């Protein structure tokens, strides 16, 4: 590759779903998108991104990524992070934005020295569409510059608070499984499976859009859909009596304990 790194270049160590989402979101800018250098880890994803976008380049190695960019996003599994980082030579000017859930700042600092002041971040898959609300800690201009290009930025006051935001993102699969249960139930009533799935997807996608239009949206919308004696109130009451809110809280507590080690 003949391209050289610049102040607007971003390097990604790890090329999974989150990397793909952020890189795709960067393409939707009014200005020319920044240069992006991807590690060969996740080569299939990296190669696909490079084939689609001329500003994206797959490097020969993780070290090659560090040699070409100073703003580095770390997006590898937690179990692999130490092995990946300890074999690399960082420079003092590198700014490391860690998207590894559960990886403490103290550990990152130790593994990326002499680079200083790493940042923990929680970019969301919605970055691909410019709608990620990325939580970061501590506040950092490089992190803001990157993640404001793919949505908004929320600064957590301390690392423990960031852990709580990270735990909240662990609810995605459970929420989707809940919706799949509704669609499956509809199919059990004789509705064509594809129709049941598209109907369930539609009503909850529209409900999600409605949440953005109300002040104190969760409480407001719950009230709007809980007519006394109505069907929504009946199901909500039954699920609460079965312990659903408590189960969700227990699960989140367990995730938070895991993240905090």
C-alpha positions as CSV (number, residue, x, y, z in Angstrom):
1,X,0.0,0.0,0.0
2,X,1.3,3.5,-0.8
3,X,-1.1,5.4,1.5
4,X,0.5,7.0,4.5
5,X,-1.1,7.7,7.8
6,X,-2.5,11.1,8.7
7,X,-4.2,12.9,11.5
8,X,-7.6,11.8,10.0
9,X,-6.6,8.1,9.6
10,X,-8.1,5.4,11.8
11,X,-6.6,2.0,12.5
12,X,-8.8,-0.9,13.6
13,X,-7.3,-3.9,15.4
14,X,-10.0,-6.6,14.9
15,X,-12.5,-6.7,12.1
16,X,-15.9,-7.9,13.4
17,X,-19.4,-6.5,13.5
18,X,-18.5,-3.3,15.4
19,X,-15.6,-2.5,13.2
20,X,-17.7,-3.0,10.1
21,X,-20.5,-0.8,11.5
22,X,-18.2,2.1,12.4
23,X,-16.3,1.9,9.1
24,X,-19.6,1.8,7.1
25,X,-20.9,4.7,9.1
26,X,-17.8,6.8,8.2
27,X,-18.7,6.6,4.5
28,X,-21.9,8.7,5.0
29,X,-20.1,11.9,5.7
30,X,-20.5,15.1,3.6
31,X,-16.7,15.4,3.6
32,X,-14.4,12.9,2.1
33,X,-14.2,9.9,4.5
34,X,-11.0,9.4,6.4
35,X,-8.4,6.8,5.6
36,X,-9.1,3.5,7.4
37,X,-6.5,0.8,8.0
38,X,-7.8,-2.7,9.0
39,X,-5.9,-5.5,10.6
40,X,-6.0,-8.9,8.8
41,X,-7.8,-10.3,11.8
42,X,-11.3,-11.0,10.5
43,X,-9.9,-11.0,6.9
44,X,-13.3,-11.8,5.3
45,X,-14.9,-8.8,6.8
46,X,-11.9,-6.6,6.2
47,X,-11.6,-7.7,2.6
48,X,-15.3,-7.0,2.0
49,X,-15.0,-3.5,3.4
50,X,-11.9,-2.7,1.4
51,X,-13.6,-4.0,-1.8
52,X,-16.6,-1.6,-1.2
53,X,-14.8,1.5,0.0
54,X,-11.7,3.0,-1.6
55,X,-10.6,4.7,1.6
56,X,-10.4,1.3,3.4
57,X,-7.2,-0.7,3.3
58,X,-6.3,-4.1,4.7
59,X,-2.9,-4.2,6.3
60,X,-0.4,-7.0,6.4
61,X,-0.3,-7.3,10.2
62,X,-1.6,-5.6,13.3
63,X,1.7,-3.8,13.6
64,X,1.3,-2.4,10.1
65,X,-2.0,-0.8,11.3
66,X,-0.1,0.9,14.1
67,X,2.6,2.1,11.7
68,X,-0.1,3.8,9.5
69,X,-2.4,5.4,12.0
70,X,-2.2,7.0,15.4
71,X,-5.9,6.8,16.3
72,X,-6.4,3.1,17.0
73,X,-9.7,1.3,17.7
74,X,-9.3,-2.0,19.6
75,X,-12.1,-4.4,18.8
76,X,-11.0,-7.9,19.6
77,X,-12.5,-10.4,22.0
78,X,-11.6,-9.9,25.6
79,X,-9.9,-13.3,25.8
80,X,-7.6,-12.4,23.0
81,X,-6.8,-8.8,24.0
82,X,-3.6,-9.4,26.0
83,X,-2.0,-11.7,23.5
84,X,-2.8,-9.2,20.6
85,X,-1.6,-6.1,22.4
86,X,1.5,-7.4,24.1
87,X,3.0,-8.4,20.7
88,X,2.6,-4.9,19.3
89,X,4.9,-1.8,19.6
90,X,2.9,1.3,20.4
91,X,4.2,4.8,20.2
92,X,3.5,7.6,22.7
93,X,1.4,9.5,20.1
94,X,-1.0,6.6,19.7
95,X,-4.5,7.1,21.1
96,X,-6.1,3.8,21.8
97,X,-9.9,3.6,21.8
98,X,-10.9,0.3,23.4
99,X,-14.2,-1.3,22.4
100,X,-13.5,-4.5,24.3
101,X,-16.2,-5.0,26.9
102,X,-14.8,-5.7,30.4
103,X,-11.3,-4.6,29.6
104,X,-10.2,-2.2,32.3
105,X,-8.4,1.0,31.6
106,X,-5.6,0.0,33.9
107,X,-5.0,-3.1,31.9
108,X,-5.1,-1.3,28.6
109,X,-2.6,1.3,29.8
110,X,-0.2,-1.5,30.8
111,X,-0.4,-3.3,27.5
112,X,-0.2,-0.3,25.2
113,X,2.6,1.7,26.9
114,X,4.2,4.1,26.1
115,X,0.8,5.2,24.6
116,X,-1.0,7.1,27.3
117,X,-4.6,7.9,28.2
118,X,-6.6,5.1,26.5
119,X,-10.3,5.5,26.3
120,X,-13.0,2.9,26.8
121,X,-15.9,3.1,24.3
122,X,-19.1,1.3,23.6
123,X,-20.0,1.9,19.9
124,X,-23.3,0.3,18.8
125,X,-24.2,-1.6,15.6
126,X,-26.3,1.4,14.6
127,X,-23.1,3.2,13.8
128,X,-23.5,1.7,10.3
129,X,-26.4,4.1,9.8
130,X,-25.0,7.1,11.7
131,X,-27.2,6.5,14.7
132,X,-24.9,5.1,17.4
133,X,-25.0,6.7,20.8
134,X,-21.4,5.8,21.8
135,X,-20.6,5.9,25.5
136,X,-17.0,6.8,26.3
137,X,-14.8,7.2,29.3
138,X,-12.9,9.3,29.9
139,X,-13.8,12.2,27.7
140,X,-11.4,12.5,24.8
141,X,-11.2,14.6,21.6
142,X,-10.1,11.8,19.3
143,X,-13.0,9.6,20.5
144,X,-15.5,12.4,20.1
145,X,-14.2,13.1,16.6
146,X,-14.6,9.5,15.5
147,X,-17.9,8.6,17.1
148,X,-19.7,11.9,16.4
149,X,-19.2,11.0,12.7
150,X,-21.3,7.9,13.2
151,X,-23.9,9.3,15.7
152,X,-23.7,10.9,19.1
153,X,-21.4,10.6,22.1
154,X,-22.4,10.1,25.8
155,X,-19.6,10.6,28.3
156,X,-19.7,8.4,31.4
157,X,-18.5,10.1,34.6
158,X,-16.4,7.2,35.7
159,X,-15.5,3.7,34.7
160,X,-18.0,2.0,36.9
161,X,-20.8,4.0,35.2
162,X,-19.5,2.9,31.8
163,X,-19.6,-0.7,33.0
164,X,-23.3,-0.2,33.7
165,X,-23.9,1.1,30.2
166,X,-22.0,-1.8,28.8
167,X,-24.2,-4.2,30.8
168,X,-27.3,-2.6,29.4
169,X,-26.2,-3.5,25.8
170,X,-26.2,-7.2,26.8
171,X,-30.0,-7.0,26.5
172,X,-30.1,-7.0,22.7
173,X,-30.3,-10.8,22.2
174,X,-32.9,-11.2,25.0
175,X,-35.1,-8.5,23.5
176,X,-34.9,-10.0,20.1
177,X,-35.7,-13.4,21.5
178,X,-38.8,-11.9,23.2
179,X,-39.9,-10.6,19.8
180,X,-39.2,-13.9,18.2
181,X,-41.4,-15.6,20.8
182,X,-44.3,-13.3,19.9
183,X,-43.8,-14.1,16.2
184,X,-43.7,-17.8,16.9
185,X,-46.9,-17.6,18.9
186,X,-48.6,-15.9,16.0
187,X,-47.5,-18.6,13.7
188,X,-48.9,-21.2,16.2
189,X,-52.3,-19.5,15.7
190,X,-52.2,-20.3,12.0
191,X,-50.5,-17.2,10.7
192,X,-47.9,-17.7,7.9
193,X,-44.5,-17.7,9.6
194,X,-43.1,-14.9,7.3
195,X,-46.2,-12.8,7.8
196,X,-46.0,-13.3,11.6
197,X,-42.3,-12.3,11.6
198,X,-42.8,-9.2,9.4
199,X,-45.8,-8.1,11.4
200,X,-44.0,-8.4,14.7
201,X,-41.0,-6.6,13.3
202,X,-43.1,-3.8,11.9
203,X,-45.1,-3.0,15.1
204,X,-42.0,-3.0,17.3
205,X,-39.9,-1.0,14.8
206,X,-42.6,1.7,14.7
207,X,-42.9,1.6,18.5
208,X,-39.2,2.2,18.7
209,X,-39.5,5.2,16.4
210,X,-42.3,6.6,18.6
211,X,-40.0,6.5,21.7
212,X,-37.9,9.2,20.2
213,X,-40.9,11.6,20.0
214,X,-41.9,11.8,23.6
215,X,-40.5,13.4,26.8
216,X,-39.7,10.8,29.5
217,X,-40.5,8.3,26.7
218,X,-40.5,5.0,28.5
219,X,-42.9,6.1,31.3
220,X,-45.0,8.1,28.9
221,X,-45.4,5.4,26.3
222,X,-46.1,2.7,28.9
223,X,-48.9,4.8,30.2
224,X,-50.3,5.4,26.7
225,X,-50.4,1.6,26.1
226,X,-51.8,0.6,29.5
227,X,-55.5,1.4,29.4
228,X,-57.0,0.2,32.8
229,X,-58.6,-3.2,32.2
230,X,-57.2,-3.4,28.7
231,X,-55.2,-6.2,27.0
232,X,-51.8,-4.5,27.4
233,X,-52.3,-3.9,31.1
234,X,-53.4,-7.6,31.5
235,X,-50.3,-9.0,29.8
236,X,-47.9,-6.6,31.6
237,X,-49.4,-7.5,35.0
238,X,-49.1,-11.2,34.3
239,X,-45.5,-10.9,33.2
240,X,-44.7,-8.9,36.3
241,X,-46.4,-11.4,38.5
242,X,-44.2,-14.1,36.9
243,X,-41.2,-12.1,38.0
244,X,-40.0,-10.8,34.6
245,X,-38.7,-7.4,35.9
246,X,-36.8,-9.1,38.7
247,X,-35.3,-11.7,36.3
248,X,-34.1,-8.9,34.0
249,X,-32.5,-7.0,37.0
250,X,-30.8,-10.2,38.2
251,X,-29.4,-10.9,34.8
252,X,-28.1,-7.4,34.4
253,X,-26.5,-7.6,37.9
254,X,-24.7,-10.8,36.9
255,X,-23.5,-9.2,33.7
256,X,-22.2,-6.1,35.6
257,X,-20.4,-8.3,38.1
258,X,-18.7,-10.1,35.2
259,X,-17.7,-6.9,33.6
260,X,-16.2,-5.5,36.8
261,X,-14.3,-8.8,37.3
